Protein backbone atom coordinates (compact mmCIF):
# COMPACT_ATOMS: atom_id res chain seq x y z
CA UNK A 1 0.00 0.00 0.00
CA UNK A 2 1.17 3.53 -0.83
CA UNK A 3 -0.37 6.50 0.98
CA UNK A 4 -0.77 9.18 -1.67
CA UNK A 5 -2.41 11.47 0.89
CA UNK A 6 -1.99 10.84 4.62
CA UNK A 7 -4.31 12.15 7.34
CA UNK A 8 -2.82 14.47 9.96
CA UNK A 9 -5.28 13.36 12.65
CA UNK A 10 -7.28 10.29 13.64
CA UNK A 11 -10.93 9.95 14.72
CA UNK A 12 -9.73 9.65 18.35
CA UNK A 13 -7.94 13.02 18.41
CA UNK A 14 -9.06 15.20 21.37
CA UNK A 15 -11.01 12.55 23.27
CA UNK A 16 -9.49 13.14 26.73
CA UNK A 17 -10.64 16.76 27.09
CA UNK A 18 -14.18 15.85 26.02
CA UNK A 19 -14.37 13.01 28.55
CA UNK A 20 -13.58 15.24 31.54
CA UNK A 21 -16.11 17.90 30.55
CA UNK A 22 -18.88 15.34 30.09
CA UNK A 23 -18.12 13.47 33.31
CA UNK A 24 -18.47 16.70 35.27
CA UNK A 25 -21.74 17.64 33.56
CA UNK A 26 -23.31 14.21 34.10
CA UNK A 27 -22.40 14.26 37.78
CA UNK A 28 -24.08 17.66 38.20
CA UNK A 29 -27.16 16.61 36.24
CA UNK A 30 -27.63 13.43 38.25
CA UNK A 31 -27.21 15.27 41.55
CA UNK A 32 -29.37 18.32 40.76
CA UNK A 33 -31.84 16.83 38.27
CA UNK A 34 -34.33 18.87 36.28
CA UNK A 35 -33.22 22.22 37.68
CA UNK A 36 -29.69 21.66 36.39
CA UNK A 37 -31.00 20.49 33.01
CA UNK A 38 -33.02 23.70 32.69
CA UNK A 39 -29.95 25.71 33.69
CA UNK A 40 -27.84 24.08 30.97
CA UNK A 41 -30.65 24.55 28.43
CA UNK A 42 -30.66 28.29 29.19
CA UNK A 43 -26.88 28.61 29.33
CA UNK A 44 -26.00 26.57 26.23
CA UNK A 45 -29.06 26.91 23.98
CA UNK A 46 -30.84 30.02 25.24
CA UNK A 47 -34.01 28.01 25.99
CA UNK A 48 -36.18 29.04 28.95
CA UNK A 49 -39.60 27.68 27.93
CA UNK A 50 -41.25 24.31 28.61
CA UNK A 51 -39.08 21.23 28.19
CA UNK A 52 -41.88 18.80 27.31
CA UNK A 53 -43.30 19.71 23.90
CA UNK A 54 -47.09 19.61 23.83
CA UNK A 55 -49.16 17.91 21.17
CA UNK A 56 -50.52 21.33 20.16
CA UNK A 57 -46.97 22.52 19.46
CA UNK A 58 -46.28 19.39 17.42
CA UNK A 59 -49.43 19.98 15.36
CA UNK A 60 -48.49 23.63 14.80
CA UNK A 61 -45.05 22.52 13.66
CA UNK A 62 -46.61 20.13 11.15
CA UNK A 63 -48.88 22.85 9.80
CA UNK A 64 -45.91 25.19 9.35
CA UNK A 65 -44.23 22.78 6.93
CA UNK A 66 -44.88 22.73 3.22
CA UNK A 67 -46.87 19.86 1.76
CA UNK A 68 -43.73 18.76 -0.12
CA UNK A 69 -41.67 18.61 3.09
CA UNK A 70 -44.33 16.50 4.81
CA UNK A 71 -44.50 14.22 1.78
CA UNK A 72 -40.72 13.79 1.74
CA UNK A 73 -40.66 12.89 5.43
CA UNK A 74 -43.48 10.40 4.86
CA UNK A 75 -41.52 8.91 1.92
CA UNK A 76 -38.45 8.37 4.09
CA UNK A 77 -40.48 7.04 7.01
CA UNK A 78 -42.26 4.47 4.83
CA UNK A 79 -38.97 2.99 3.60
CA UNK A 80 -37.28 2.93 6.99
CA UNK A 81 -40.42 1.38 8.49
CA UNK A 82 -40.56 -1.31 5.81
CA UNK A 83 -36.90 -2.21 6.24
CA UNK A 84 -37.30 -2.39 10.04
CA UNK A 85 -40.33 -4.67 9.61
CA UNK A 86 -38.24 -6.96 7.41
CA UNK A 87 -35.55 -7.04 10.10
CA UNK A 88 -38.13 -7.97 12.72
CA UNK A 89 -39.49 -10.73 10.49
CA UNK A 90 -35.97 -12.19 10.19
CA UNK A 91 -35.87 -12.75 13.95
CA UNK A 92 -37.77 -15.50 15.68
CA UNK A 93 -38.74 -17.24 18.87
CA UNK A 94 -38.31 -21.01 19.16
CA UNK A 95 -38.54 -24.03 21.43
CA UNK A 96 -36.40 -27.12 21.05
CA UNK A 97 -35.99 -30.44 22.88
CA UNK A 98 -32.27 -30.78 23.64
CA UNK A 99 -32.60 -34.23 25.17
CA UNK A 100 -35.63 -36.28 26.30
CA UNK A 101 -37.63 -34.11 28.68
CA UNK A 102 -35.29 -31.07 28.47
CA UNK A 103 -36.88 -28.19 26.59
CA UNK A 104 -35.24 -24.81 25.99
CA UNK A 105 -36.31 -21.80 24.03
CA UNK A 106 -35.85 -18.19 23.06
CA UNK A 107 -38.14 -15.21 23.54
CA UNK A 108 -37.87 -11.77 21.94
CA UNK A 109 -38.96 -9.04 24.33
CA UNK A 110 -38.63 -5.30 23.56
CA UNK A 111 -37.16 -2.98 26.16
CA UNK A 112 -39.72 -0.87 28.00
CA UNK A 113 -38.28 2.60 27.36
CA UNK A 114 -36.05 3.92 24.58
CA UNK A 115 -34.40 7.34 24.61
CA UNK A 116 -33.84 8.69 21.09
CA UNK A 117 -31.42 11.59 20.66
CA UNK A 118 -32.03 13.68 17.53
CA UNK A 119 -29.24 16.13 16.62
CA UNK A 120 -30.34 19.63 15.76
CA UNK A 121 -27.31 21.85 16.08
CA UNK A 122 -25.74 23.14 12.88
CA UNK A 123 -28.01 20.86 10.85
CA UNK A 124 -31.63 19.83 11.46
CA UNK A 125 -31.28 16.05 11.38
CA UNK A 126 -34.79 15.20 10.23
CA UNK A 127 -33.70 11.76 9.08
CA UNK A 128 -32.27 10.88 12.51
CA UNK A 129 -35.73 11.26 14.02
CA UNK A 130 -37.05 8.79 11.49
CA UNK A 131 -34.18 6.32 11.88
CA UNK A 132 -34.24 6.04 15.67
CA UNK A 133 -37.90 6.43 16.59
CA UNK A 134 -39.31 4.34 13.73
CA UNK A 135 -37.00 1.43 14.48
CA UNK A 136 -37.91 1.47 18.17
CA UNK A 137 -41.60 1.60 17.31
CA UNK A 138 -41.41 -1.39 14.95
CA UNK A 139 -39.49 -3.32 17.63
CA UNK A 140 -42.44 -2.84 19.98
CA UNK A 141 -40.89 -0.51 22.57
CA UNK A 142 -43.64 0.63 24.95
CA UNK A 143 -42.31 4.12 25.78
CA UNK A 144 -40.30 6.15 23.25
CA UNK A 145 -38.89 9.46 24.45
CA UNK A 146 -37.12 11.73 21.97
CA UNK A 147 -35.10 14.85 22.63
CA UNK A 148 -33.56 17.45 20.35
CA UNK A 149 -31.73 20.77 20.80
CA UNK A 150 -33.51 24.10 20.54
CA UNK A 151 -32.45 27.29 18.77
CA UNK A 152 -32.97 30.01 21.34
CA UNK A 153 -36.65 31.09 21.31
CA UNK A 154 -37.39 29.18 18.10
CA UNK A 155 -37.43 25.82 19.83
CA UNK A 156 -36.93 22.44 18.17
CA UNK A 157 -36.94 22.46 14.37
CA UNK A 158 -40.54 21.89 13.18
CA UNK A 159 -39.53 19.21 10.68
CA UNK A 160 -37.84 17.24 13.49
CA UNK A 161 -41.01 17.51 15.58
CA UNK A 162 -43.16 16.32 12.68
CA UNK A 163 -40.83 13.43 11.85
CA UNK A 164 -40.49 12.25 15.47
CA UNK A 165 -44.26 12.39 15.98
CA UNK A 166 -44.97 10.59 12.71
CA UNK A 167 -42.46 7.88 13.62
CA UNK A 168 -44.17 7.25 16.95
CA UNK A 169 -42.45 9.23 19.74
CA UNK A 170 -44.57 9.30 22.90
CA UNK A 171 -42.80 12.33 24.38
CA UNK A 172 -40.48 14.91 22.82
CA UNK A 173 -38.16 17.00 24.98
CA UNK A 174 -36.70 20.37 24.00
CA UNK A 175 -33.21 19.50 25.21
CA UNK A 176 -29.93 18.83 23.47
CA UNK A 177 -26.36 17.93 24.28
CA UNK A 178 -25.26 16.24 27.48
CA UNK A 179 -28.31 17.58 29.33
CA UNK A 180 -30.57 15.87 26.80
CA UNK A 181 -28.79 12.54 27.18
CA UNK A 182 -28.92 12.89 30.98
CA UNK A 183 -32.66 13.61 30.87
CA UNK A 184 -33.25 10.45 28.84
CA UNK A 185 -31.00 8.28 31.01
CA UNK A 186 -32.22 9.55 34.40
CA UNK A 187 -35.90 9.91 33.45
CA UNK A 188 -35.95 13.67 34.01
CA UNK A 189 -39.25 15.42 33.10
CA UNK A 190 -40.92 12.09 32.20
CA UNK A 191 -40.34 9.71 35.11
CA UNK A 192 -39.29 7.04 32.59
CA UNK A 193 -35.53 6.35 32.67
CA UNK A 194 -34.40 4.92 29.36
CA UNK A 195 -33.38 1.29 29.12
CA UNK A 196 -31.41 2.13 25.97
CA UNK A 197 -30.06 5.36 24.45
CA UNK A 198 -29.84 5.63 20.67
CA UNK A 199 -29.07 8.25 18.07
CA UNK A 200 -26.09 10.16 16.69
CA UNK A 201 -24.69 13.36 18.13
CA UNK A 202 -21.59 15.48 18.54
CA UNK A 203 -18.54 14.34 20.51
CA UNK A 204 -20.12 15.43 23.82
CA UNK A 205 -23.27 13.43 23.16
CA UNK A 206 -21.25 10.41 22.07
CA UNK A 207 -19.07 10.61 25.19
CA UNK A 208 -22.11 10.93 27.46
CA UNK A 209 -23.53 7.73 26.00
CA UNK A 210 -20.18 5.98 26.40
CA UNK A 211 -19.92 6.97 30.08
CA UNK A 212 -23.50 5.89 30.82
CA UNK A 213 -23.14 2.54 29.05
CA UNK A 214 -23.70 -0.21 31.57
CA UNK A 215 -26.25 1.73 33.56
CA UNK A 216 -28.23 1.87 30.33
CA UNK A 217 -27.80 0.20 26.99
CA UNK A 218 -26.64 2.18 23.97
CA UNK A 219 -26.92 1.54 20.27
CA UNK A 220 -23.15 1.77 19.67
CA UNK A 221 -20.04 3.78 20.40
CA UNK A 222 -20.17 6.58 17.86
CA UNK A 223 -17.76 9.27 16.80
CA UNK A 224 -17.42 11.64 13.84
CA UNK A 225 -19.03 10.35 10.66
CA UNK A 226 -16.74 8.50 8.21
CA UNK A 227 -16.72 7.52 4.55
CA UNK A 228 -14.41 5.17 2.69
CA UNK A 229 -14.68 4.77 -1.07
CA UNK A 230 -13.12 1.81 -2.87
CA UNK A 231 -12.69 2.68 -6.53
CA UNK A 232 -10.97 1.11 -9.53
CA UNK A 233 -10.12 2.42 -12.99
CA UNK A 234 -13.81 2.20 -14.01
CA UNK A 235 -14.92 4.77 -11.42
CA UNK A 236 -15.83 8.36 -12.29
CA UNK A 237 -13.43 10.63 -10.35
CA UNK A 238 -16.08 13.37 -10.25
CA UNK A 239 -18.57 11.11 -8.49
CA UNK A 240 -15.89 9.86 -6.08
CA UNK A 241 -14.86 13.42 -5.19
CA UNK A 242 -18.48 14.47 -4.80
CA UNK A 243 -19.18 11.65 -2.34
CA UNK A 244 -16.04 12.35 -0.29
CA UNK A 245 -16.98 16.04 0.00
CA UNK A 246 -20.58 15.10 0.83
CA UNK A 247 -19.44 13.41 4.03
CA UNK A 248 -16.60 15.82 4.84
CA UNK A 249 -19.14 18.63 5.30
CA UNK A 250 -20.49 16.82 8.39
CA UNK A 251 -17.80 18.16 10.68
CA UNK A 252 -14.25 19.40 11.06
CA UNK A 253 -13.24 15.94 12.28
CA UNK A 254 -15.04 13.78 9.68
CA UNK A 255 -12.64 11.34 7.97
CA UNK A 256 -12.95 10.81 4.20
CA UNK A 257 -10.86 7.96 2.81
CA UNK A 258 -10.23 6.60 -0.69
CA UNK A 259 -8.71 3.21 -1.43
CA UNK A 260 -8.00 2.67 -5.11
CA UNK A 261 -6.13 0.41 -7.50
CA UNK A 262 -5.72 3.30 -9.96
CA UNK A 263 -3.01 5.93 -9.52
CA UNK A 264 -4.63 8.02 -12.25
CA UNK A 265 -7.95 8.05 -10.40
CA UNK A 266 -6.23 8.99 -7.13
CA UNK A 267 -4.50 11.95 -8.76
CA UNK A 268 -7.71 13.07 -10.46
CA UNK A 269 -9.63 12.98 -7.18
CA UNK A 270 -6.92 14.97 -5.38
CA UNK A 271 -7.10 17.61 -8.12
CA UNK A 272 -10.92 17.76 -7.99
CA UNK A 273 -11.38 17.99 -4.22
CA UNK A 274 -10.68 21.76 -3.82
CA UNK A 275 -13.07 22.55 -6.68
CA UNK A 276 -15.85 20.39 -5.25
CA UNK A 277 -15.34 21.79 -1.76
CA UNK A 278 -15.58 25.32 -3.18
CA UNK A 279 -19.08 24.51 -4.50
CA UNK A 280 -20.34 24.58 -0.89
CA UNK A 281 -21.51 27.68 0.92
CA UNK A 282 -20.12 28.64 4.31
CA UNK A 283 -19.77 27.27 6.92
CA UNK A 284 -19.92 23.91 5.09
CA UNK A 285 -17.06 24.91 2.79
CA UNK A 286 -14.58 25.57 5.59
CA UNK A 287 -15.78 22.49 7.46
CA UNK A 288 -15.20 20.20 4.48
CA UNK A 289 -11.89 21.86 3.65
CA UNK A 290 -10.59 21.35 7.20
CA UNK A 291 -11.87 17.77 7.40
CA UNK A 292 -10.19 16.87 4.10
CA UNK A 293 -6.92 18.54 5.09
CA UNK A 294 -6.73 16.91 8.53
CA UNK A 295 -8.57 13.61 8.10
CA UNK A 296 -8.58 12.89 4.37
CA UNK A 297 -6.53 9.94 3.17
CA UNK A 298 -5.88 8.20 -0.17
CA UNK A 299 -4.32 4.74 -0.33
CA UNK A 300 -3.06 3.16 -3.56
CA UNK A 301 -3.20 -0.65 -3.53
CA UNK A 302 -2.10 -3.33 -5.99
CA UNK A 303 -5.19 -5.53 -6.07
CA UNK A 304 -8.82 -5.91 -5.11
CA UNK A 305 -7.77 -8.35 -2.39
CA UNK A 306 -5.46 -5.75 -0.85
CA UNK A 307 -8.24 -3.17 -1.06
CA UNK A 308 -10.50 -5.50 0.95
CA UNK A 309 -7.78 -6.02 3.54
CA UNK A 310 -7.16 -2.27 3.96
CA UNK A 311 -10.88 -1.44 4.03
CA UNK A 312 -11.54 -4.06 6.70
CA UNK A 313 -8.71 -2.54 8.76
CA UNK A 314 -10.34 0.90 8.54
CA UNK A 315 -13.76 -0.68 9.31
CA UNK A 316 -15.52 2.49 8.07
CA UNK A 317 -18.96 3.68 9.04
CA UNK A 318 -19.99 4.15 5.40
CA UNK A 319 -18.35 2.09 2.66
CA UNK A 320 -18.92 2.80 -1.02
CA UNK A 321 -17.69 0.50 -3.77
CA UNK A 322 -17.34 2.04 -7.22
CA UNK A 323 -15.75 -0.89 -9.05
CA UNK A 324 -16.49 -3.65 -11.53
CA UNK A 325 -17.90 -6.98 -10.31
CA UNK A 326 -19.94 -5.66 -7.37
CA UNK A 327 -21.08 -9.14 -6.28
CA UNK A 328 -17.44 -10.05 -5.59
CA UNK A 329 -17.05 -7.07 -3.26
CA UNK A 330 -20.31 -7.86 -1.47
CA UNK A 331 -19.09 -11.41 -0.84
CA UNK A 332 -15.61 -10.42 0.36
CA UNK A 333 -15.96 -7.24 2.44
CA UNK A 334 -16.84 -7.78 6.10
CA UNK A 335 -16.09 -4.71 8.27
CA UNK A 336 -18.38 -1.73 7.62
CA UNK A 337 -21.40 0.00 9.09
CA UNK A 338 -23.35 0.10 5.85
CA UNK A 339 -22.33 -0.82 2.30
CA UNK A 340 -23.23 1.11 -0.86
CA UNK A 341 -22.60 -0.87 -4.02
CA UNK A 342 -22.10 0.93 -7.33
CA UNK A 343 -22.10 4.50 -8.53
CA UNK A 344 -25.90 4.58 -8.61
CA UNK A 345 -26.18 4.66 -4.83
CA UNK A 346 -24.45 6.88 -2.29
CA UNK A 347 -24.16 7.47 1.44
CA UNK A 348 -26.58 10.40 1.32
CA UNK A 349 -29.36 8.12 0.05
CA UNK A 350 -28.93 5.83 3.05
CA UNK A 351 -28.55 8.82 5.36
CA UNK A 352 -31.86 10.34 4.34
CA UNK A 353 -34.50 8.08 2.89
CA UNK A 354 -33.64 4.86 1.03
CA UNK A 355 -34.50 2.58 3.97
CA UNK A 356 -31.42 1.25 5.77
CA UNK A 357 -30.51 2.87 9.07
CA UNK A 358 -27.95 5.68 9.21
CA UNK A 359 -27.06 5.28 12.89
CA UNK A 360 -23.85 3.32 12.36
CA UNK A 361 -20.59 2.32 14.07
CA UNK A 362 -17.52 4.56 13.75
CA UNK A 363 -13.89 4.50 14.97
CA UNK A 364 -13.42 0.90 13.88
CA UNK A 365 -16.42 -0.44 15.83
CA UNK A 366 -17.70 -2.06 12.63
CA UNK A 367 -15.21 -4.84 13.40
CA UNK A 368 -17.64 -6.12 16.04
CA UNK A 369 -21.05 -4.50 15.60
CA UNK A 370 -23.51 -3.33 13.00
CA UNK A 371 -25.66 -0.22 13.10
CA UNK A 372 -29.00 0.50 14.73
CA UNK A 373 -31.58 -2.15 13.98
CA UNK A 374 -34.75 -3.59 15.44
CA UNK A 375 -32.60 -6.11 17.31
CA UNK A 376 -30.97 -3.33 19.38
CA UNK A 377 -34.31 -2.71 21.10
CA UNK A 378 -35.12 -6.37 21.67
CA UNK A 379 -33.79 -8.60 24.43
CA UNK A 380 -33.12 -12.14 23.26
CA UNK A 381 -34.06 -14.13 26.37
CA UNK A 382 -33.69 -17.84 26.95
CA UNK A 383 -35.84 -20.19 29.03
CA UNK A 384 -35.92 -23.90 29.87
CA UNK A 385 -38.08 -26.51 31.52
CA UNK A 386 -37.43 -30.17 32.38
CA UNK A 387 -39.36 -33.18 33.59
CA UNK A 388 -38.15 -35.43 36.39
CA UNK A 389 -36.76 -38.07 34.05
CA UNK A 390 -34.48 -35.59 32.28
CA UNK A 391 -32.81 -34.83 35.64
CA UNK A 392 -31.17 -38.26 35.65
CA UNK A 393 -28.39 -37.25 33.22
CA UNK A 394 -28.36 -33.48 33.58
CA UNK A 395 -28.33 -33.57 37.38
CA UNK A 396 -25.43 -36.01 37.58
CA UNK A 397 -23.32 -34.19 34.99
CA UNK A 398 -23.99 -30.85 36.72
CA UNK A 399 -22.92 -32.29 40.07
CA UNK A 400 -19.68 -33.71 38.68
CA UNK A 401 -18.72 -30.56 36.76
CA UNK A 402 -19.56 -28.38 39.77
CA UNK A 403 -17.36 -30.45 42.07
CA UNK A 404 -14.55 -30.37 39.52
CA UNK A 405 -14.81 -26.58 39.71
CA UNK A 406 -14.92 -26.59 43.51
CA UNK A 407 -18.52 -25.32 43.64
CA UNK A 408 -20.13 -27.63 46.19
CA UNK A 409 -23.32 -25.59 46.57
CA UNK A 410 -24.01 -25.92 42.86
CA UNK A 411 -23.40 -29.67 43.04
CA UNK A 412 -25.80 -30.11 45.94
CA UNK A 413 -28.70 -28.62 43.95
CA UNK A 414 -28.30 -31.53 41.54
CA UNK A 415 -27.74 -34.06 44.34
CA UNK A 416 -30.93 -33.06 46.12
CA UNK A 417 -33.10 -33.39 43.03
CA UNK A 418 -31.65 -36.77 42.14
CA UNK A 419 -32.27 -37.96 45.68
CA UNK A 420 -35.88 -36.77 45.51
CA UNK A 421 -36.78 -38.03 42.04
CA UNK A 422 -34.77 -41.30 42.09
CA UNK A 423 -34.60 -42.36 45.76
CA UNK A 424 -33.66 -45.93 44.95
CA UNK A 425 -30.88 -45.18 42.48
CA UNK A 426 -27.20 -44.45 42.95
CA UNK A 427 -25.31 -41.89 40.85
CA UNK A 428 -21.70 -40.95 40.23
CA UNK A 429 -21.76 -37.44 41.68
CA UNK A 430 -18.03 -36.79 41.62
CA UNK A 431 -17.72 -37.13 45.39
Secondary structure, 3 states (H helix, E strand, C coil): CEEEECCCCCCCCCHHHHHHHHHHHHHHHHHHCHHHHHHHHHHHHCCCCCCECCHHHHHHHHHHCCHHHHHHHHHHHHHHHHHHHHHHHHCCCEEEEEECCEEEEEEEEECCEEEEEECCCCCCCHHHHHHHHHHHHHHCCCEEEEEECCCHHHCCCHHHHHHHHHHCCCEEECCCHHHHHHHHHHCCCCCCCCCEEECCCCHHHHHHHHHHECCEEECCCCCCCCEEEEECCCCCHHHHHHHHHHHHCCCCCCCEEEEECCHHHHHHHHHHHHHHHHCCCCCHHHHHHHHHHHHCEEEECCCHHHHHHHHHHHCCCEEEEECCCHHHHHHHCCCCCEEEECCCCCHHHHHHCCCCCCCCCCCCHHHCCCCCCHHHHEEEEEEEEECCCCHHHHHHHHHHHHHHHCCHHHHHHHHHHHHHHCCCCCCCCCC
